Amino acid sequence: MNILEGPIKRAACLGALAGAMALTTAAGAAELKMQTFLGANASTTKAFEAMAASLKESTGGEVDITVLPGRAVVGAGETIDAIQNGLLDGQYTAPSYFAGKDAALGVLGDTLAAYPDSAMRDRWFTEGGGLELARALYDKYDLHFICPVYWPSEQIPSTVAINSVADLSGLKMRAPGGLASDLLSRAGASLVNMGVGESVTAMETGVLDATDLANVSLNVALGMHNKAKYSVLARHSMAVTEVSLSKDKWNSLSADSQAKFEAACNQMSADLQTTLTAEDAAAEAKAKDELSVTFLAFGEEDAAKFRALTTDVWADWGAKSSDAQAVVDSHKAFMSKIGLK
């Protein structure tokens, strides 16, 4: 896989701009401008800000992160280009945003229904060689993949009950594209690409039956359940999020600061697992009590059907590049190891 020539040429032209934008501490360490994928008030952004403050203190200012909320500099799908061009130094994001740039990033970024939950899937990074694969892939974009960050299983807000894979057939759904859309399409859903705000209105007016969006707390906060009285855990999407930094910036840090950065990233992930789990539980209780939402989950038989469809999606996406196939093969090997079929 070759890195796009355009961003490389632009990076050379913008070298002077990047130098001008870099703020340095008294010790000569560069300030790191890193953009997140959600807004300023999101728990993920606040957790990243807390991590940045702790890391600055523990490294004596060598790691000095300016946390920028989602879209502060560029759109979510443009941060890799912005890092290559020197407009950003790093990101806290989801690889699936870059599925259109590289199929391997798409496969890395969403494991769909392959695993029962995010915690089990994240063992692939530590026990199944996933971290090494991710770092090798990011290296091709002059990025260092620091660590994966916990993100909960996503649910489907729906105006109709969805109890099985068969119930998705003919369902009018909002979906943003990528692997999750591929999976839902194979299940027979009729997909529409539209904005988040539009999808709330579309469900309220009956234009849509359901939408693919996020976890329970975000779905409730965004008003997805104003009309949609069902929330379905189909395990149709299990996104990966990560923190990564420009290779040049990473290599400029001392070995001690690199170790502390990685440890802080892993600690943030563990803390977010606790925080986001609690937020989802509170949002579920609120949705049940105040919005009369019914929560549904696929049983083992339908989970197995969706896992089989995931394998079909992987077959097509893996064929797009050797890197994508390597990620697919690694997941399959790990799933076999832990008894998932």
N, C-alpha and C positions, 0 to 999 in steps of 0.2 A: 504494500500500500504506500503510495507516495503522498507526501504532504502537498496541499494545493500550492501551486507556484504563485498565484496572485497574492495570498497573504504574506508569503516570504518576501516578495518584492516590495509590498507596501511596508512591511516591517523595516526593511532597509531604509526606505525613504523617510520613515517616521522616527528613525533612531534619535535624531536630535530632539524631536518633540518629547519622546519618552524620557530622555535625559533631563530635559527642562522640567518635566512633571515630577520627577523623583525627588522626594524630600529626604534629607539625610539627618540622622541624629549626630550628636557630638562624637560618637564613637565611629561614625562613618557607615552605619547600617542603613539600608534603604527602607523607607516606609513602604509597606505593602498595601496596595489598593486592591481590595477583593470584593467582588459583587456577589450577593446572594440571589436566590431564585424566588423568594417571596418578599412581601412588603416589610416596612420598618416595624410594624407591630406584631409580626408573626413570631411564634415561640422559637422557631428555628433561627430567625435573625437575632433575636435577643440572646439566645444561647451562644451564637457565634460571637456576639459582642462581648459576652462574659468571658468566653474562651480567649478572645483577643486581649482583654484587659489582664487576665491572669498570665498569659504568655508573655506579655510585655514586661510584667514584673519579674517573672521567673528567669527571663533571659537578659535582664538588665537593659532592656530597650532594644536588643538586637532584632527581635521579632516584634515589629511595631505595625499592627494591622489597622488600617482604616476600613471599617465595614460599611459597604454601600448596599442599600436595599435593592431589591429586584427592579430592573429597568432604570436605575439611576444613571447609568452610562449608556448601556445598550440593552436590547431585548435579550430574553433568556437564551435564544438560539444563536446569539452572536458573541457570546463571551469568549469563546476560544479564539475567534478572529481578533477580538479586542485585546486579548493577552498577547497574541503574536504581533499585533501592531503597536504594543506598548501603552495602550490606553488603560489597561488593567494589568495587575501583576498576578492575580489568581481569582479563584471562583469557589463558591459553595453552591453546587448545582446538581442537576440530574443528567447523566449521560444520554438519556433518551431524547433530550432536546436536540441532540446532534445526529439523530438517526438518518436524517436526509443527507448529512455530510459523509457519514461512514456507517455502513450496516453493522459493523462490529460494535460501535458505540450504542447503536440501537439495541442489539442483543444484550450487551452488558447492562444497559440501563433499565430493562424491564424483563423480569423472569416469568411474567404472566402467572399461570396456574401451576407452575412446576413444583412449587413447594407449599406446604400447608400454611406457613406464616413467614414473616420477614426475619424473625430471629433464627429460624432454621436455615433459611436461605443465606443469611449473612455468615453462617459457618463455612460456606463455600469459600469465602475470602480467606479465612484463617486456617481451614483444614483441607480445602480442595484445590489450592493453588490459584484461587481467584485474584488475590492481591498481586501476585507476580504477573499474571496475565494482564490485569488492568494497568499496571505500571509500564509494562512493555508496550501496550497499545497507546497510552498517553505520551510515552516517550517520543513517538512518531510525530506528535504535535508540539514537541518541545515543552511538555508539561510533566510535572512530577505529581502522580496520584498519591496523596498523603494518606488518606484513609476513607473507607466507606462510612457513611453516617446513617444511623437507623432512621427508617421511614416506615410507618405502619401500613398494613394491608389496606387497600382502597375498597370503597363500597359504591354501589350503584343506587342513587336516588331514583325512585320509580313511582309512577302513578298507578301502576298495576302490579299485582303479585307476580314475582319471578321465583318459582320454586325449583326450577330445573333448567338444564341447558336447552331442552326442547321449548321452554317458555320464551326463549329469546327470539325464536323464529318469527320474522315479520315485525318485530318490535321497532318502533321509530326511536332512534337513539342519537344523541349528540356524542361525537367522538372526535378527538383531536388529530387522529392519524397515528402512524407508527405500528408497533407490534400489537398493542392492545386492540386497536381498530381491526387489524388483520384477524385476530382471534375472534372478536365479536362478529365480524362479517362471516367467518366460517361457521359460526353458530346460527347464522341466518338472520341476524339483526340488520335492519335497514338504517344505515348510518348517515348522519348529517354533520358537516363540519361548521360549527358556529361558536361564537364567543360565549364566555361563562354567563354574563348578564343576559344575553339573548336566550340562553337555554333555560334560565329560570322563568322568563316570560313565556317561552314556548311550551313549557310544561303546564304553566297556569292556564294557557289558552287551548291546550289540547293538540298543539302542533307536534309535540314530542311526547313519547310515553316515558322516557327515561334518559339519563345522561351519565356518561363516564366522566368522573371528575377526580375526587380525592378521598381522604379519610373522613370519618364521621364529623369530627369537630369543624373541619373546614366546610364541609357540605352544609352543616347547620348554620354556621356563621354567614355563609354566602346566600342564605335563603333558599337553598335547594329543596327544602322540605315544606315550603309554604303550601304547595299543592301536592307534592309527591309524598304520599303517605306510606311508602315502603322504602326500606334501606336494605339492600341485598349484598351479602358477602358471598360473591361468586368466585373470588380470587382470580378475577379476570385481569388484574394488573397488580404487580408487586414491584414498585419502582425502587431503583437504587439511587441514593444521593451520595455525594462525595465532596471532599475538599481537595483542591489541587492548586499548584503554584507553578509559575514559570520556572523552567529548569535553570535558567540563569540565576534567578532570585534564590531558588532552593540551594544551588551549588555555592552561592555567596555566603550562606549561613555556616556557622561553625558546626562541627559534628554534634556538640552538646546541644546547641539550639535546635538542630534538626530532630534529635531524639526527643527533646521536650515538646516540639511542635507535634510530632506524631502521637506522643502520649496524651497531649491535650486534646487532640482531635478524637482519639479513641474514647477519652473520658467524656467529651461532649456527646458522642454517640450514645454512650451508656446512660448519661443523664437525660437525653432526649427520649430514649426508650421509656423511661419512667414518666417523664413529663407528658409526652404525647399519648401514652396509654391512659394516663389519668384524665387528660382532656377529652379523649374519645369516650371514656366511660361516663364522664359528666355530661357530655353532649348527647350521648345515647339516652341517659336518664331524662334529660330535658326534652328531647324529641319525643319520647314515649309519653311523658306527663303533660307537656304543654302543646305538642303538635299532633298527638295521637298517631305517631309513626310506629309501624310494625316492622320489626327487624327479622329478616329471613337469612338463612344460610344454606348453601348447597350441601347435600349429604354426601357420603363417601362415594356413592355410585356416580353422581354428577361431577364430583371433584375429579374422579378418575377419567371421566369423559373429557373434561376440560384439560386435564393433563395430557391426554392423547392428542387433543387439538393443538396444544402448545408444542408438542413434538412436530406436528405438521408445519406450524409456523416457523419453528426453528429450522426445519429442513429447507424451506425456501429462503430464509434470511441467511442461513449458513452458506448457501450456494453463492451468495453475492460476493464473498471474499474469503481468502484463507484465514484472515484474522477473525471474522465472524464465525467461521466453522470451528476455529480453535476454542472460542468461548463456548459454543454449543457442545462440543465434544467434552470439554472439561466439566460442564454442568451435568451431562449425562453420566459421566464416570462417577462423579460425586453422589448423584442421586442413587445410582446402583449400589454404591458403597454403603449408604445409610438406609437402603431398603425401600426407596421410592420407585415405583414402577408405573 
